[in-house]
Amino acid sequence: MCHVMPNARMNSSAHSPDIFIIGGGPAGLATAILAAQQGMRVAVADHNRPPIDKTCGEGLMPDTLAAMKTLGVTLGYDEAVPFRGIRFRDADSLTCVEAEFGQGLGLGLRRTVLHAKLVERAAGLGVALLWGSRVTLAGDGQVFCEGRPVQSKWVIGADGESSQARKWGALEQTRYERIRFAARQHFRTAPWSDFVEVYWAQNCQIVVSAVASDEVCVAITSRSPGLRFHEALSQVPALDSRLRNLRGVSKVRGARAALRRLRRVCAGRFALVGDASGSVDPLTGEGLGLGFRQAAALVEAINCYERDGLREKPNDLLRYQAAHDRIGRAPRLMSRLMLMMDAHPHLRQKVLRILAAEPSLFSRLLNLNVGELTLSKFGVGHALRLGWRMLTPDWEL
């Protein structure tokens, strides 16, 4: 059993929780909400205080919104800006391809607004929220919160991309890892598109999404840690001219962005969820959706364990490990395609031309990415056709 030290401010439900969650971001809160909906006692500890922000594109895909409904969290069009799909453009806007979502719309909104919604829902379910609390992880299997102890059946690490819980649980071994760097800023201007736009520049990608009726979010991802925000914008003349004379309504915020797959995401009564458990490239837009679906799979695995009375089973959460691998398959595939396009300009230009010539192929890729189409239903023929055209040197429109 994992031991968790209680904070002096803990209420009765946090004194001996069924689940102790390290990290109060969206994935941690989603896990807490789903567990509380099942009648479990849950405590969440985070050294930050809400609302917690993160560098991201701030566009919620339709599958993410569907997952949020299971949490009891809904967003109205008065709180967020709908978008119909995704549009890819090259830096000179000579090649453009777009696809609409097959089912429903996406929504753009500030990350802090989303976090506040999740916090409100968790609090309403009686989750003990221990903000401003330091968690210390000891080598003997004990967890300390503000230096004082409680017992917990399960400990969940949801402390993000640079997870300390991952180190503590000896789950750092990766199958592969690709690190990139992201920056984000908001600008006061009326949105000019009902698509999320992705601009493919020389050594970065720039994502523009509307987050209010008079505000857009601009997020940049690059392999270069030294690339400055406005230097990146200058690589896309059309976008640079739109934003050049506008005042940023937020500071530039930076972060690491990783495509990371771990060999294991659980050990005994300890499990990882969200970016702590591995992550996909931000260009997929699936980080939040993955975290919410992982949370559901984790709570289901814990429920099955408790319900079936598997008290002596040594590998408690293998069900979760299998689900985690399955959930991330398509976004990992899309991440690898995005990284190939980023690293090889000639290939990128070719792929954009192929997709512009066959918009239905881009539509199928988008639906695959957001879970509206399975890998098996994507079609071998479509995959082979895209692969063949990417590899054929003299293919032209």
C-alpha positions in Angstrom: 0.0 0.0 0.0 1.2 3.5 -0.8 1.5 5.9 2.1 0.5 9.6 1.7 1.1 12.2 4.4 -1.8 14.4 5.1 -1.8 18.1 4.9 -3.0 19.9 8.0 -5.7 21.5 5.8 -7.0 18.2 4.6 -10.7 17.5 5.2 -12.0 14.1 6.2 -12.2 12.8 2.7 -8.5 13.6 2.1 -7.3 12.2 5.5 -7.4 8.6 4.0 -8.3 8.9 0.4 -8.8 5.9 -1.9 -6.8 7.8 -4.6 -4.1 10.4 -4.1 -3.3 12.4 -7.2 -0.1 14.3 -7.7 -0.8 17.2 -10.0 -3.9 19.3 -10.5 -3.8 19.9 -14.2 -6.6 18.7 -16.6 -5.5 15.1 -16.6 -5.3 14.9 -12.8 -8.6 16.7 -12.3 -10.3 14.5 -14.9 -9.1 11.4 -13.0 -10.3 12.8 -9.7 -13.7 13.7 -11.2 -14.3 10.3 -12.7 -13.2 8.5 -9.6 -15.4 10.7 -7.4 -18.4 10.0 -9.7 -17.8 6.3 -8.8 -18.0 7.1 -5.1 -14.2 7.0 -4.4 -12.6 9.4 -2.0 -10.0 11.5 -3.8 -7.4 14.0 -2.9 -5.5 16.1 -5.5 -2.3 18.0 -4.5 -0.5 20.6 -6.6 2.2 23.2 -5.6 0.5 25.7 -8.0 -2.8 27.5 -7.4 -5.6 27.7 -9.9 -6.2 28.5 -12.6 -3.2 26.7 -13.9 -2.0 27.7 -17.4 0.0 25.8 -20.0 1.6 26.7 -23.4 -0.8 25.1 -25.9 -2.9 26.0 -29.0 -6.1 26.2 -26.9 -8.3 24.4 -29.4 -10.4 21.5 -28.1 -11.1 18.8 -30.7 -14.6 17.2 -30.9 -13.4 14.0 -29.2 -12.0 16.1 -26.3 -15.4 17.8 -25.9 -17.1 14.4 -25.9 -14.8 13.2 -23.2 -15.5 16.4 -21.2 -19.3 15.6 -21.2 -18.5 12.3 -19.3 -16.9 14.5 -16.7 -20.0 16.6 -16.4 -18.3 19.6 -17.9 -19.9 21.4 -20.8 -19.0 24.6 -22.7 -21.4 26.9 -24.4 -20.7 29.0 -27.5 -20.9 32.1 -25.2 -17.8 30.8 -23.4 -15.8 29.5 -26.4 -15.4 29.9 -30.1 -16.5 27.0 -32.4 -14.2 25.9 -35.3 -15.2 23.6 -38.1 -11.9 21.8 -38.8 -8.2 22.2 -39.5 -6.4 24.1 -42.3 -2.8 23.6 -43.3 -0.9 26.4 -45.2 2.6 26.6 -46.4 4.6 29.7 -45.4 3.9 31.6 -48.6 0.2 30.6 -48.6 0.7 29.0 -52.1 -0.6 25.6 -50.9 -3.6 25.3 -48.7 -5.7 22.3 -47.6 -8.5 22.0 -45.1 -10.8 19.4 -43.7 -13.9 19.6 -41.5 -14.5 17.3 -38.6 -16.8 14.4 -39.4 -18.8 14.8 -36.2 -19.4 18.1 -34.4 -17.3 21.2 -34.0 -14.2 22.0 -32.0 -14.0 24.9 -29.5 -11.3 27.4 -28.8 -11.0 28.9 -25.3 -8.3 30.0 -22.9 -6.6 27.2 -21.0 -7.2 29.0 -17.7 -11.0 29.0 -18.4 -11.0 25.3 -19.0 -9.0 24.6 -15.9 -11.4 26.7 -13.8 -14.3 24.6 -15.1 -12.6 21.4 -14.1 -11.7 22.7 -10.7 -15.3 23.8 -10.1 -16.6 20.4 -11.1 -14.1 18.5 -8.9 -14.9 20.7 -5.9 -18.6 20.1 -6.4 -18.0 16.3 -6.2 -16.2 16.6 -2.9 -12.7 16.1 -4.2 -10.1 17.4 -1.7 -8.1 20.0 -3.6 -4.8 20.8 -1.9 -3.5 23.8 -3.8 -0.2 25.2 -2.9 0.9 21.9 -1.4 4.3 20.4 -1.8 4.5 16.7 -2.5 7.7 14.8 -1.6 8.3 11.3 -2.9 10.5 9.1 -0.8 12.5 6.1 -1.9 10.8 3.6 0.4 7.4 3.9 -1.3 6.1 6.8 0.8 4.6 10.0 -0.4 4.6 13.1 1.7 2.3 16.1 1.4 3.5 19.1 3.3 5.6 16.8 5.4 2.8 14.9 7.1 1.4 11.3 6.4 -2.0 9.5 5.3 -2.6 6.1 3.7 -3.9 5.8 0.2 -4.8 2.7 -1.8 -3.7 4.2 -5.1 -1.2 7.0 -6.1 -1.5 8.6 -9.5 1.2 10.8 -11.0 -0.4 13.6 -13.1 2.4 16.2 -12.8 3.0 16.9 -16.4 5.7 16.6 -19.0 8.6 16.9 -16.5 7.0 14.6 -14.1 8.9 13.9 -10.8 6.4 11.2 -10.0 7.6 9.3 -13.1 11.1 9.3 -11.7 9.9 8.2 -8.3 7.9 5.3 -9.8 10.9 4.2 -11.9 8.9 4.5 -15.0 11.2 6.8 -17.0 12.4 4.3 -19.5 11.1 5.3 -22.9 10.5 3.5 -26.2 11.2 6.8 -28.0 11.4 10.5 -27.3 11.5 13.7 -29.5 11.8 17.1 -27.8 10.6 20.3 -29.3 10.0 23.8 -28.0 6.7 25.8 -27.9 5.7 29.4 -27.3 2.3 31.0 -27.1 0.9 34.6 -27.1 -2.6 36.0 -27.4 -3.5 39.0 -29.7 -6.6 41.3 -29.6 -8.2 40.9 -33.0 -11.3 39.5 -34.5 -10.7 35.9 -35.8 -10.5 35.7 -39.5 -11.3 32.0 -39.9 -13.6 29.4 -38.5 -10.8 26.8 -38.9 -7.7 26.3 -36.7 -4.9 27.3 -39.1 -1.5 25.6 -39.1 1.2 27.5 -41.0 4.2 25.4 -42.0 7.3 27.7 -41.9 10.9 27.1 -42.6 11.8 25.7 -39.1 8.6 25.9 -37.1 4.9 25.5 -37.3 2.5 28.3 -36.2 -1.0 27.4 -35.0 -3.7 30.1 -34.9 -7.0 29.5 -33.1 -9.8 31.8 -32.0 -10.4 31.8 -28.3 -12.8 34.7 -28.1 -14.8 36.9 -30.4 -12.0 39.5 -30.3 -8.9 37.3 -29.5 -6.7 34.7 -31.1 -4.1 32.4 -29.7 -0.9 32.0 -31.6 1.2 29.0 -30.7 4.6 28.2 -32.2 6.4 24.8 -32.1 10.0 24.4 -33.3 13.0 22.1 -32.9 15.1 25.2 -32.2 15.1 26.3 -28.5 16.6 29.7 -29.5 13.9 30.7 -32.0 12.2 33.9 -30.9 8.5 34.4 -31.2 8.6 37.3 -33.7 11.4 35.7 -35.7 9.1 32.8 -36.2 6.2 35.0 -37.3 8.4 36.7 -39.8 8.7 33.4 -41.7 5.0 33.6 -42.6 4.6 37.0 -44.3 0.8 36.9 -44.5 0.4 36.1 -40.8 3.1 38.6 -39.8 1.4 41.4 -41.6 -1.9 40.6 -39.7 -0.2 40.7 -36.3 2.7 43.1 -36.7 0.9 46.2 -35.3 -1.3 44.4 -32.8 -0.7 44.5 -29.0 -0.2 41.2 -27.4 -2.8 40.8 -24.6 -0.6 38.2 -22.8 3.1 37.6 -22.4 5.0 35.1 -24.5 4.9 31.9 -22.6 7.3 29.0 -23.4 7.6 25.3 -22.6 9.1 22.1 -23.8 6.9 19.9 -26.1 7.6 16.2 -26.4 6.6 13.2 -28.3 7.3 10.6 -25.7 6.2 7.0 -25.3 7.1 5.2 -22.1 7.6 1.4 -21.8 5.4 1.3 -18.8 2.8 3.7 -17.3 2.0 1.7 -14.1 3.6 -0.4 -11.4 1.6 -2.0 -8.6 -0.7 0.6 -7.1 1.0 3.5 -8.8 0.1 4.8 -12.3 0.8 7.8 -14.5 -1.8 9.8 -16.5 -1.7 12.7 -18.9 1.6 14.1 -20.1 3.4 12.4 -17.2 2.5 9.1 -18.9 4.0 10.2 -22.2 2.8 12.7 -24.8 2.1 13.4 -28.4 3.3 16.3 -30.5 1.2 19.5 -29.9 0.4 19.7 -33.6 -2.0 16.8 -33.2 -4.2 18.8 -30.9 -4.9 15.6 -29.0 -3.0 16.2 -25.7 -6.1 17.0 -23.6 -8.3 14.4 -25.3 -5.7 11.7 -24.7 -5.4 12.7 -21.0 -9.2 12.5 -20.5 -9.5 9.1 -22.2 -6.5 7.8 -20.2 -8.2 9.1 -17.0 -11.4 7.1 -17.9 -9.3 4.0 -18.7 -7.4 4.3 -15.4 -10.5 4.7 -13.2 -12.2 1.8 -15.0 -9.1 -0.4 -14.3 -9.2 0.6 -10.7 -12.9 -0.2 -10.5 -12.4 -3.6 -12.1 -9.7 -4.4 -9.6 -11.8 -3.4 -6.6 -15.0 -5.0 -8.0 -13.4 -8.3 -8.8 -11.6 -8.5 -5.5 -8.1 -9.1 -7.0 -6.4 -8.3 -3.7 -3.4 -10.5 -4.3 -2.8 -9.8 -8.0 0.8 -8.6 -8.5 0.3 -6.6 -11.7 -2.7 -4.6 -10.6 -3.2 -2.3 -13.5 -2.2 -4.2 -16.6 -5.7 -3.5 -17.9 -4.8 0.2 -17.8 -1.4 -0.4 -19.6 -3.2 -2.1 -22.5 -5.8 0.6 -22.8 -3.2 3.4 -22.6 -1.2 1.8 -25.5 -4.4 1.5 -27.6 -5.7 5.0 -26.9 -2.5 6.7 -28.1 -1.9 4.7 -31.2 -3.4 7.0 -33.9 -2.1 10.3 -32.3 1.4 8.8 -32.1 1.2 7.9 -35.7 0.1 11.4 -36.6 2.9 12.9 -34.4 5.5 10.9 -36.4 4.1 12.2 -39.7 4.2 15.8 -38.4 7.8 15.4 -37.2 8.8 14.0 -40.6 7.3 16.9 -42.3 9.0 19.3 -39.9 12.4 17.7 -40.4 12.3 17.3 -44.2 11.2 20.5 -46.1 11.1 18.7 -49.5 8.9 15.9 -48.0 6.7 18.6 -46.3 6.1 20.4 -49.6 5.2 17.1 -51.3 2.8 16.0 -48.6 1.0 19.4 -48.6 0.6 19.2 -52.4 -0.7 15.6 -52.2 -3.2 16.6 -49.6 -4.3 19.7 -51.5 -4.8 17.5 -54.6 -6.8 14.9 -52.6 -8.7 16.7 -49.8 -10.6 13.5 -48.9 -7.3 12.0 -47.9 -6.6 14.9 -45.5 -10.2 14.5 -44.2 -9.5 10.8 -43.4 -6.3 11.7 -41.7 -8.0 14.3 -39.5 -10.8 11.9 -38.6 -8.2 9.3 -37.8 -6.4 11.7 -35.5 -9.6 12.7 -33.5 -10.8 9.1 -33.2 -13.7 9.3 -35.6 -12.0 6.8 -37.8 -10.0 3.7 -36.7 -6.7 2.7 -38.2 -8.4 -0.4 -39.6 -11.1 1.7 -41.2 -8.7 4.3 -42.6 -8.0 1.8 -45.3 -4.8 0.1 -46.5 -5.4 1.6 -50.0 -5.3 5.2 -48.6 -2.2 4.5 -46.6 -0.4 2.9 -49.5 -1.4 5.7 -51.9 -0.1 8.4 -49.5 3.1 6.4 -48.8 3.7 5.8 -52.5 3.3 9.4 -53.5 5.5 10.5 -50.7 8.3 8.2 -51.9 8.0 8.7 -55.6 10.5 11.4 -56.6 8.9 12.7 -59.8 5.3 12.8 -58.5 3.7 16.2 -59.4 0.2 17.6 -59.6 
